[in-house]
Amino acid sequence: MPELPEVHALTTDLGARLTGRVIERLEVIAFAALKTYDPPVTALAGATINGVSRHGKFLDIAADDLHIVIHLARAGWIRWRDNAPERSARGGKTALAARLVLDDGSGIDITEAGSKKSLSISVVRDPSDVPGVARLGPDPLDESFTVDALAAILRSAGRAQLKGVLRNQSVIAGIGNAYSDEILHTARMSPFKPATLDDEEVARLYDAMQFTLRSAIERADGLAASELKKEKKAGLQVHGRTGEPCPVCGDMVRQVIFADSTFQYCPTCQTGGKVLADRVLSRLLK
């Protein structure tokens, strides 16, 4: 799933390619992906793209007084095309959800892999008209997101588990399953640790968050969209690396599987050597 660093890099790449260009059409192939009807997609024809920005994990392509807001969900992606084919591909493991065609025939394909489709596209007059954008919490890379701001968020979360707090888009925008694993590994904290942290722990978690996200953005800086997935995977320390040695201590990276997600951690670095039970409502094994 694309998270804040990848969406940030997509914003930079697409901004350079699209800004100042004129839209010929937005062609929607997977109609379930389109979440709005007013204004219609036909209103985009002839609009000039003003820029590309990010709201958490949402991409925002601004064109005149309209916005194309895209959430790539678990398996969505964007591919640049120098020329649009005459016919749009349908079906297959990676299906074309929509195609933005510019007036010279170039543009982007918005695709989604797998059978579970949750990618969303909205054409709106204001990004806040998209419910998911309106619900977003603060951006962790914003200047206003200080260690004190994080402390306030954690106090409000009470004894909620840190993993869930970091992933909750209404609490902090842009961090998903992968980078919450990476942040907690860097902070040397258990995914199940309650959010009731002392001042030193808050500062450690804040520093880990800033280091992890900014390092990922720096690695992705200047890369084309086609290169971002490979770069993300290469830069991860524990997420997606079950059974491999931890790059910090050499212990074996473990995983916990829930009904709808899987996460990874290092017992030595994060849980004092204890192994988390791999089941729903896991607790430390005694």
NULUMGU-473588 format. One record per residue (C-alpha): residue number from 1; residue in one letter; chain; x, y, z. Coordinates in pm, 1 decimal, padded with zeros to 6 digits. Last residue first. Example, Ala and Ser with C-alpha at 12.3 -4.5 7.8 and 13.67 -1.06 7.14 Angstrom:
2
+-----+------+------+----------+----------+----------+
! pos ! code ! unit !       px !       py !       pz !
+-----+------+------+----------+----------+----------+
!   2 !    S !    A !  01367.0 ! -00106.0 !  00714.0 !
!   1 !    A !    A !  01230.0 ! -00450.0 !  00780.0 !
+-----+------+------+----------+----------+----------+
This chain:
286
+-----+------+------+----------+----------+----------+
! pos ! code ! unit !       px !       py !       pz !
+-----+------+------+----------+----------+----------+
! 286 !    K !    A !  00464.7 ! -01567.3 !  02921.4 !
! 285 !    L !    A !  00369.4 ! -01493.3 !  02563.4 !
! 284 !    L !    A !  00304.7 ! -01126.4 !  02507.0 !
! 283 !    R !    A ! -00054.5 ! -01068.9 !  02402.9 !
! 282 !    S !    A ! -00232.8 ! -01112.3 !  02074.4 !
! 281 !    L !    A ! -00592.7 ! -00996.8 !  02033.1 !
! 280 !    V !    A ! -00609.3 ! -01192.3 !  01705.4 !
! 279 !    R !    A ! -00334.2 ! -01452.1 !  01677.2 !
! 278 !    D !    A !  00042.3 ! -01472.9 !  01631.4 !
! 277 !    A !    A !  00143.4 ! -01450.8 !  01995.4 !
! 276 !    L !    A !  00412.5 ! -01187.2 !  02040.0 !
! 275 !    V !    A !  00759.2 ! -01321.2 !  02113.3 !
! 274 !    K !    A !  00951.7 ! -01187.3 !  02411.9 !
! 273 !    G !    A !  01311.8 ! -01078.3 !  02363.9 !
! 272 !    G !    A !  01265.2 ! -00744.5 !  02540.1 !
! 271 !    T !    A !  00975.4 ! -00655.7 !  02309.6 !
! 270 !    Q !    A !  01119.0 ! -00412.1 !  02055.3 !
! 269 !    C !    A !  01483.6 ! -00465.1 !  01964.8 !
! 268 !    T !    A !  01516.6 ! -00827.2 !  02074.9 !
! 267 !    P !    A !  01171.4 ! -00931.7 !  01956.1 !
! 266 !    C !    A !  01205.4 ! -00767.7 !  01611.8 !
! 265 !    Y !    A !  00877.7 ! -00668.7 !  01448.4 !
! 264 !    Q !    A !  00648.0 ! -00750.3 !  01154.1 !
! 263 !    F !    A !  00287.5 ! -00677.9 !  01069.4 !
! 262 !    T !    A !  00009.6 ! -00864.8 !  00892.6 !
! 261 !    S !    A ! -00333.2 ! -00732.4 !  00807.1 !
! 260 !    D !    A ! -00703.0 ! -00811.2 !  00770.5 !
! 259 !    A !    A ! -00778.0 ! -01090.5 !  01016.5 !
! 258 !    F !    A ! -00460.1 ! -01036.5 !  01213.6 !
! 257 !    I !    A ! -00123.9 ! -01197.4 !  01149.8 !
! 256 !    V !    A !  00172.2 ! -01123.2 !  01375.9 !
! 255 !    Q !    A !  00522.6 ! -01145.6 !  01234.5 !
! 254 !    R !    A !  00875.9 ! -01215.7 !  01350.4 !
! 253 !    V !    A !  01215.3 ! -01080.8 !  01239.5 !
! 252 !    M !    A !  01491.7 ! -01316.5 !  01349.8 !
! 251 !    D !    A !  01754.7 ! -01162.6 !  01578.0 !
! 250 !    G !    A !  02056.9 ! -01006.0 !  01408.4 !
! 249 !    C !    A !  02067.4 ! -00695.6 !  01629.9 !
! 248 !    V !    A !  02025.2 ! -00395.2 !  01397.6 !
! 247 !    P !    A !  01965.7 ! -00546.0 !  01051.4 !
! 246 !    C !    A !  01711.6 ! -00790.3 !  01201.3 !
! 245 !    P !    A !  01775.4 ! -01128.9 !  01045.0 !
! 244 !    E !    A !  01514.2 ! -01259.6 !  00799.1 !
! 243 !    G !    A !  01225.3 ! -01484.7 !  00899.4 !
! 242 !    T !    A !  00958.4 ! -01223.4 !  00829.5 !
! 241 !    R !    A !  01096.5 ! -00938.4 !  00619.4 !
! 240 !    G !    A !  00778.6 ! -00767.7 !  00496.6 !
! 239 !    H !    A !  00822.6 ! -00487.4 !  00747.3 !
! 238 !    V !    A !  01150.2 ! -00524.2 !  00937.2 !
! 237 !    Q !    A !  01415.5 ! -00286.1 !  00797.2 !
! 236 !    L !    A !  01243.4 ! -00143.8 !  00489.5 !
! 235 !    G !    A !  01457.3 !  00045.6 !  00236.5 !
! 234 !    A !    A !  01463.4 ! -00217.4 ! -00037.8 !
! 233 !    K !    A !  01085.9 ! -00255.8 ! -00032.5 !
! 232 !    K !    A !  01029.2 !  00117.7 ! -00070.4 !
! 231 !    E !    A !  01283.0 !  00147.3 ! -00351.7 !
! 230 !    K !    A !  01121.5 ! -00134.2 ! -00549.4 !
! 229 !    K !    A !  00778.0 !  00022.1 ! -00514.5 !
! 228 !    L !    A !  00908.1 !  00367.2 ! -00612.3 !
! 227 !    E !    A !  01077.7 !  00283.9 ! -00941.5 !
! 226 !    S !    A !  00781.4 !  00303.4 ! -01180.2 !
! 225 !    A !    A !  00667.5 !  00630.6 ! -01020.6 !
! 224 !    A !    A !  00989.8 !  00798.1 ! -01129.7 !
! 223 !    L !    A !  01257.3 !  00861.2 ! -00869.7 !
! 222 !    G !    A !  01378.2 !  01213.5 ! -00793.9 !
! 221 !    D !    A !  01344.1 !  01182.0 ! -00417.9 !
! 220 !    A !    A !  01260.1 !  00825.7 ! -00317.1 !
! 219 !    R !    A !  01558.0 !  00783.3 ! -00085.6 !
! 218 !    E !    A !  01498.2 !  01129.3 !  00065.6 !
! 217 !    I !    A !  01130.5 !  01051.9 !  00119.6 !
! 216 !    A !    A !  01218.9 !  00727.4 !  00298.6 !
! 215 !    S !    A !  01470.4 !  00910.3 !  00517.3 !
! 214 !    R !    A !  01210.4 !  01176.8 !  00599.9 !
! 213 !    L !    A !  00953.6 !  00917.4 !  00703.7 !
! 212 !    T !    A !  01184.7 !  00705.7 !  00919.1 !
! 211 !    F !    A !  01376.8 !  00992.7 !  01078.8 !
! 210 !    Q !    A !  01065.7 !  01195.7 !  01163.5 !
! 209 !    M !    A !  00881.5 !  00898.5 !  01309.6 !
! 208 !    A !    A !  01184.7 !  00774.0 !  01503.0 !
! 207 !    D !    A !  01243.0 !  01121.8 !  01647.8 !
! 206 !    Y !    A !  00879.2 !  01142.0 !  01759.1 !
! 205 !    L !    A !  00890.7 !  00793.4 !  01912.7 !
! 204 !    R !    A !  01206.0 !  00878.3 !  02106.7 !
! 203 !    A !    A !  01062.9 !  01212.4 !  02223.8 !
! 202 !    V !    A !  00744.5 !  01039.7 !  02341.7 !
! 201 !    E !    A !  00953.0 !  00773.6 !  02517.2 !
! 200 !    E !    A !  01158.9 !  01032.8 !  02702.1 !
! 199 !    D !    A !  00846.5 !  01223.8 !  02809.7 !
! 198 !    D !    A !  00667.7 !  00915.1 !  02944.4 !
! 197 !    L !    A !  00438.1 !  00710.2 !  02722.1 !
! 196 !    T !    A !  00073.8 !  00614.1 !  02777.5 !
! 195 !    A !    A !  00016.8 !  00502.9 !  02416.5 !
! 194 !    P !    A !  00005.6 !  00139.7 !  02526.3 !
! 193 !    K !    A !  00275.5 ! -00093.2 !  02384.0 !
! 192 !    F !    A !  00123.3 ! -00345.7 !  02146.0 !
! 191 !    P !    A !  00348.2 ! -00261.0 !  01849.6 !
! 190 !    S !    A !  00641.6 ! -00298.8 !  02091.2 !
! 189 !    M !    A !  00888.9 ! -00011.1 !  02104.1 !
! 188 !    R !    A !  01251.9 !  00017.1 !  01994.2 !
! 187 !    A !    A !  01191.6 !  00363.5 !  01840.0 !
! 186 !    T !    A !  01346.1 !  00243.4 !  01511.8 !
! 185 !    H !    A !  01133.9 ! -00070.8 !  01522.3 !
! 184 !    L !    A !  00824.7 !  00132.7 !  01608.0 !
! 183 !    I !    A !  00884.5 !  00364.5 !  01312.6 !
! 182 !    E !    A !  00946.2 !  00076.0 !  01070.8 !
! 181 !    D !    A !  00633.4 ! -00114.4 !  01169.6 !
! 180 !    S !    A !  00428.1 !  00209.0 !  01148.1 !
! 179 !    Y !    A !  00593.0 !  00259.7 !  00809.9 !
! 178 !    A !    A !  00462.9 ! -00066.5 !  00668.8 !
! 177 !    N !    A !  00109.0 ! -00068.9 !  00807.7 !
! 176 !    G !    A !  00015.0 !  00286.7 !  00724.7 !
! 175 !    I !    A !  00128.5 !  00639.5 !  00808.6 !
! 174 !    G !    A ! -00024.2 !  00922.1 !  00602.4 !
! 173 !    A !    A ! -00231.2 !  01128.5 !  00842.5 !
! 172 !    I !    A ! -00206.7 !  01106.9 !  01221.9 !
! 171 !    V !    A ! -00520.2 !  01073.4 !  01437.8 !
! 170 !    S !    A ! -00795.9 !  01046.6 !  01176.7 !
! 169 !    Q !    A ! -00563.6 !  00832.9 !  00964.6 !
! 168 !    N !    A ! -00529.2 !  00573.8 !  01241.8 !
! 167 !    R !    A ! -00212.9 !  00381.1 !  01159.1 !
! 166 !    L !    A !  00007.7 !  00540.3 !  01426.9 !
! 165 !    V !    A ! -00259.5 !  00493.6 !  01694.0 !
! 164 !    G !    A ! -00315.8 !  00130.6 !  01599.8 !
! 163 !    K !    A !  00050.3 !  00038.7 !  01629.0 !
! 162 !    L !    A !  00081.0 !  00235.9 !  01952.6 !
! 161 !    Q !    A ! -00186.2 !  00031.1 !  02130.1 !
! 160 !    A !    A ! -00467.6 !  00231.4 !  02289.4 !
! 159 !    R !    A ! -00407.6 !  00300.6 !  02658.5 !
! 158 !    G !    A ! -00507.2 !  00666.7 !  02643.2 !
! 157 !    A !    A ! -00532.8 !  00791.7 !  02285.7 !
! 156 !    S !    A ! -00586.4 !  01150.8 !  02401.7 !
! 155 !    R !    A ! -00254.3 !  01144.4 !  02585.4 !
! 154 !    L !    A ! -00088.4 !  01007.4 !  02272.6 !
! 153 !    I !    A ! -00222.1 !  01291.0 !  02057.4 !
! 152 !    A !    A ! -00109.5 !  01551.1 !  02312.4 !
! 151 !    A !    A !  00241.3 !  01403.5 !  02320.7 !
! 150 !    L !    A !  00252.6 !  01409.8 !  01940.0 !
! 149 !    A !    A !  00170.1 !  01780.1 !  01940.6 !
! 148 !    D !    A !  00437.4 !  01839.2 !  02205.7 !
! 147 !    V !    A !  00693.7 !  01659.6 !  01988.7 !
! 146 !    T !    A !  00599.7 !  01898.8 !  01710.2 !
! 145 !    F !    A !  00359.4 !  01863.0 !  01417.2 !
! 144 !    S !    A !  00313.8 !  02233.4 !  01342.1 !
! 143 !    E !    A !  00592.1 !  02225.2 !  01083.9 !
! 142 !    D !    A !  00401.9 !  01957.3 !  00890.7 !
! 141 !    L !    A !  00582.7 !  01628.0 !  00838.1 !
! 140 !    P !    A !  00352.9 !  01428.1 !  01068.2 !
! 139 !    D !    A !  00042.5 !  01555.6 !  00883.5 !
! 138 !    P !    A ! -00237.6 !  01627.1 !  01128.3 !
! 137 !    G !    A ! -00551.0 !  01409.2 !  01135.7 !
! 136 !    L !    A ! -00756.8 !  01335.4 !  00828.3 !
! 135 !    R !    A ! -01135.9 !  01320.2 !  00850.0 !
! 134 !    A !    A ! -01203.4 !  01578.1 !  00575.7 !
! 133 !    V !    A ! -00969.3 !  01392.6 !  00342.0 !
! 132 !    G !    A ! -01157.8 !  01064.9 !  00384.8 !
! 131 !    P !    A ! -01491.3 !  01240.6 !  00342.3 !
! 130 !    V !    A ! -01392.3 !  01395.6 !  00006.3 !
! 129 !    D !    A ! -01550.1 !  01743.8 ! -00001.2 !
! 128 !    S !    A ! -01236.7 !  01856.9 !  00185.6 !
! 127 !    P !    A ! -01053.4 !  01838.5 ! -00147.8 !
! 126 !    D !    A ! -01267.9 !  02127.3 ! -00281.4 !
! 125 !    R !    A ! -01453.7 !  02142.7 ! -00612.0 !
! 124 !    V !    A ! -01464.4 !  01766.9 ! -00641.6 !
! 123 !    V !    A ! -01383.4 !  01479.7 ! -00878.3 !
! 122 !    S !    A ! -01329.9 !  01171.7 ! -00664.1 !
! 121 !    I !    A ! -01133.3 !  00855.3 ! -00740.0 !
! 120 !    S !    A ! -01118.3 !  00560.4 ! -00501.5 !
! 119 !    L !    A ! -00919.2 !  00236.6 ! -00491.5 !
! 118 !    S !    A ! -01095.1 ! -00035.3 ! -00288.3 !
! 117 !    K !    A ! -01105.4 ! -00332.1 ! -00526.2 !
! 116 !    K !    A ! -01049.0 ! -00677.7 ! -00379.1 !
! 115 !    S !    A ! -00964.2 ! -00902.2 ! -00674.9 !
! 114 !    G !    A ! -00598.5 ! -00812.4 ! -00705.7 !
! 113 !    A !    A ! -00413.7 ! -00521.6 ! -00863.6 !
! 112 !    E !    A ! -00539.0 ! -00167.1 ! -00913.6 !
! 111 !    T !    A ! -00445.1 !  00073.9 ! -01190.2 !
! 110 !    I !    A ! -00458.0 !  00449.4 ! -01253.2 !
! 109 !    D !    A ! -00305.5 !  00511.9 ! -01595.3 !
! 108 !    I !    A ! -00149.5 !  00852.4 ! -01649.9 !
! 107 !    G !    A ! -00116.1 !  01092.4 ! -01940.6 !
! 106 !    S !    A !  00010.0 !  01132.2 ! -02295.8 !
! 105 !    G !    A ! -00226.9 !  01181.4 ! -02589.3 !
! 104 !    D !    A ! -00123.0 !  01542.3 ! -02665.7 !
! 103 !    D !    A ! -00433.1 !  01693.5 ! -02503.1 !
! 102 !    L !    A ! -00381.5 !  01497.2 ! -02181.9 !
! 101 !    V !    A ! -00549.9 !  01167.1 ! -02100.6 !
! 100 !    L !    A ! -00624.7 !  01062.6 ! -01743.1 !
!  99 !    R !    A ! -00702.1 !  00691.1 ! -01744.4 !
!  98 !    A !    A ! -00911.3 !  00503.0 ! -01492.6 !
!  97 !    A !    A ! -00938.2 !  00172.0 ! -01309.0 !
!  96 !    L !    A ! -00706.4 ! -00032.5 ! -01530.1 !
!  95 !    A !    A ! -00685.1 ! -00383.2 ! -01394.3 !
!  94 !    T !    A ! -00382.5 ! -00563.2 ! -01258.7 !
!  93 !    K !    A ! -00463.4 ! -00933.0 ! -01223.5 !
!  92 !    G !    A ! -00661.4 ! -00926.0 ! -01545.0 !
!  91 !    G !    A ! -00977.2 ! -00733.7 ! -01629.9 !
!  90 !    R !    A ! -01009.9 ! -00442.8 ! -01869.3 !
!  89 !    A !    A ! -00760.0 ! -00265.7 ! -02092.2 !
!  88 !    S !    A ! -00861.9 !  00063.0 ! -02248.4 !
!  87 !    R !    A ! -00872.9 !  00091.2 ! -02627.2 !
!  86 !    E !    A ! -00705.1 !  00344.6 ! -02852.2 !
!  85 !    P !    A ! -00384.8 !  00336.9 ! -02654.4 !
!  84 !    A !    A ! -00277.7 !  00654.3 ! -02470.6 !
!  83 !    N !    A !  00070.5 !  00776.6 ! -02553.7 !
!  82 !    D !    A !  00362.1 !  00878.7 ! -02333.5 !
!  81 !    R !    A !  00204.0 !  00684.8 ! -02048.0 !
!  80 !    W !    A !  00283.2 !  00739.1 ! -01679.5 !
!  79 !    R !    A !  00175.5 !  00469.5 ! -01436.6 !
!  78 !    I !    A ! -00017.2 !  00517.8 ! -01112.5 !
!  77 !    W !    A ! -00076.3 !  00250.4 ! -00850.1 !
!  76 !    G !    A ! -00349.6 !  00082.0 ! -00650.9 !
!  75 !    A !    A ! -00309.1 ! -00228.6 ! -00440.5 !
!  74 !    R !    A ! -00401.0 ! -00143.6 ! -00083.4 !
!  73 !    A !    A ! -00575.4 !  00192.8 ! -00121.9 !
!  72 !    L !    A ! -00466.4 !  00419.9 ! -00410.3 !
!  71 !    H !    A ! -00668.5 !  00718.1 ! -00289.7 !
!  70 !    I !    A ! -00715.9 !  00970.2 ! -00569.1 !
!  69 !    V !    A ! -00853.4 !  01325.1 ! -00555.1 !
!  68 !    I !    A ! -00911.8 !  01489.7 ! -00892.9 !
!  67 !    H !    A ! -00966.7 !  01855.2 ! -00804.0 !
!  66 !    L !    A ! -01163.9 !  02126.8 ! -00981.6 !
!  65 !    D !    A ! -01132.4 !  02506.8 ! -01009.7 !
!  64 !    D !    A ! -00865.0 !  02501.0 ! -01283.0 !
!  63 !    A !    A ! -00717.0 !  02151.0 ! -01257.5 !
!  62 !    A !    A ! -00579.1 !  02040.5 ! -00919.8 !
!  61 !    I !    A ! -00450.5 !  01682.3 ! -00901.2 !
!  60 !    D !    A ! -00474.9 !  01574.7 ! -00536.0 !
!  59 !    L !    A ! -00320.6 !  01246.8 ! -00423.8 !
!  58 !    F !    A ! -00451.4 !  01104.4 ! -00095.4 !
!  57 !    K !    A ! -00221.5 !  00919.6 !  00146.3 !
!  56 !    G !    A ! -00211.0 !  01212.4 !  00390.3 !
!  55 !    H !    A ! -00333.3 !  01503.6 !  00178.5 !
!  54 !    R !    A ! -00088.6 !  01539.1 ! -00110.8 !
!  53 !    S !    A ! -00036.8 !  01790.5 ! -00391.2 !
!  52 !    V !    A ! -00028.8 !  01809.3 ! -00770.3 !
!  51 !    G !    A ! -00035.9 !  02135.9 ! -00965.3 !
!  50 !    N !    A ! -00237.9 !  02378.8 ! -01173.0 !
!  49 !    I !    A ! -00359.1 !  02133.5 ! -01437.5 !
!  48 !    T !    A ! -00537.7 !  02320.7 ! -01716.7 !
!  47 !    A !    A ! -00900.3 !  02223.3 ! -01778.9 !
!  46 !    G !    A ! -01008.4 !  02146.4 ! -02137.8 !
!  45 !    A !    A ! -01219.7 !  01847.3 ! -02041.2 !
!  44 !    L !    A ! -01246.1 !  01825.5 ! -01662.0 !
!  43 !    A !    A ! -01621.6 !  01893.6 ! -01659.7 !
!  42 !    T !    A ! -01669.9 !  01559.4 ! -01836.9 !
!  41 !    V !    A ! -01584.2 !  01388.7 ! -01508.1 !
!  40 !    P !    A ! -01916.0 !  01513.8 ! -01370.4 !
!  39 !    P !    A ! -01922.9 !  01773.6 ! -01091.7 !
!  38 !    D !    A ! -02118.0 !  01620.1 ! -00930.3 !
!  37 !    Y !    A ! -02100.3 !  01241.3 ! -00974.9 !
!  36 !    T !    A ! -01860.9 !  01130.1 ! -00701.2 !
!  35 !    K !    A ! -01705.9 !  00804.6 ! -00577.6 !
!  34 !    L !    A ! -01553.5 !  00679.7 ! -00902.4 !
!  33 !    A !    A ! -01383.3 !  00347.6 ! -00824.7 !
!  32 !    A !    A ! -01708.5 !  00153.6 ! -00877.0 !
!  31 !    F !    A ! -01703.9 !  00268.9 ! -01240.2 !
!  30 !    A !    A ! -01389.6 !  00072.6 ! -01315.9 !
!  29 !    I !    A ! -01312.8 !  00215.3 ! -01663.0 !
!  28 !    V !    A ! -01323.7 !  00587.8 ! -01589.3 !
!  27 !    E !    A ! -01182.4 !  00804.8 ! -01870.8 !
!  26 !    L !    A ! -01071.0 !  01146.7 ! -01754.7 !
!  25 !    R !    A ! -01056.8 !  01361.7 ! -02064.9 !
!  24 !    E !    A ! -00852.2 !  01603.7 ! -02275.8 !
!  23 !    I !    A ! -00674.7 !  01761.0 ! -01981.7 !
!  22 !    V !    A ! -00437.0 !  02049.5 ! -02050.1 !
!  21 !    R !    A ! -00081.7 !  02056.3 ! -01913.8 !
!  20 !    G !    A !  00058.5 !  02334.8 ! -01695.5 !
!  19 !    T !    A !  00156.7 !  02097.2 ! -01416.7 !
!  18 !    L !    A !  00138.1 !  01735.7 ! -01532.4 !
!  17 !    R !    A !  00489.9 !  01593.0 ! -01559.7 !
!  16 !    A !    A !  00667.2 !  01784.8 ! -01282.1 !
!  15 !    G !    A !  00369.3 !  01752.4 ! -01051.1 !
!  14 !    L !    A !  00346.0 !  01384.2 ! -01133.1 !
!  13 !    D !    A !  00697.4 !  01315.8 ! -01008.0 !
!  12 !    T !    A !  00671.0 !  01535.2 ! -00697.5 !
!  11 !    T !    A !  00326.7 !  01406.4 ! -00601.4 !
!  10 !    L !    A !  00434.6 !  01048.0 ! -00666.6 !
!   9 !    A !    A !  00727.6 !  01105.5 ! -00429.8 !
!   8 !    H !    A !  00493.9 !  01234.4 ! -00156.7 !
!   7 !    V !    A !  00258.3 !  00941.8 ! -00222.6 !
!   6 !    E !    A !  00553.3 !  00706.9 ! -00178.3 !
!   5 !    P !    A !  00669.0 !  00873.0 !  00145.5 !
!   4 !    L !    A !  00313.1 !  00900.9 !  00291.1 !
!   3 !    E !    A !  00199.0 !  00546.3 !  00222.7 !
!   2 !    P !    A !  00143.4 !  00340.1 ! -00092.1 !
!   1 !    M !    A !  00000.0 !  00000.0 !  00000.0 !
+-----+------+------+----------+----------+----------+
